[in-house]
Amino acid sequence: MEISEHFQELRRRLLICIVCFAAIAATAFACFPRLWHFVQIPILQADTVTIVNLSPAEGVSVSILVSCMAAAFATSPLFLYHAYAFCAPAVQKENRRFFFASYLSACALFFFGAFFAYFCAIPLLFQFLLNYSDVKQLWSQTAYVSFLFRFEILFAVLFQMPVACALWGRSGISDRNFLWKHFRIILFLIVLISALVTPPDLPSLFWMAIPMFLLFLLSAFTYRLAWRKK
């Protein structure tokens, strides 16, 4: 296949993804009241915070932002699939099954990470922020949505660790026991990150650290399973 044909295929795949993204974003924008109710779930039980608009056009800009983010989450498997389908012909035949399994795992872990952030990590963080002071809090709509989506993306990407470690192990760059050799450092980083993003109490810290530790164990397992000598 010539370079021009590769570019034509890439353009076709990007066009499909963009059209699907635009269609879902437009649908989400039309259904924004229901979508906004879902976005407010982490603070529905909070009595000390009120979401406000600080500018005349903020409501419109937030509607567009939320619709685009919803479309990005919904179409992420489609983007990943077309990235896989575009690169698959260049992958050796004996590695294609592994490559396809990595794609499926990446999609599943992406949504699981976003689900964990939305229903576990973010409510804990908001609980700490809201209970830090008894005064009435006013949060702008833009600030709340931006804060929420930053954590969603962070955890969705963080949960790609098992797939990234599997690809790393498959490359054979480091030895088979690399992750276990640095177990203490990784455990310290897990506890440190958990302490930084949770309220200052042990139950919340463990509530965050244990899933992250299990994620590390899964990453270490996929690394050893996929590892091969370079």
Beta strands, then each sheet from edge to edge (+ up, - down):
strand 1: 49-52
strand 2: 137-140
sheet 1: 1+ 2+
end
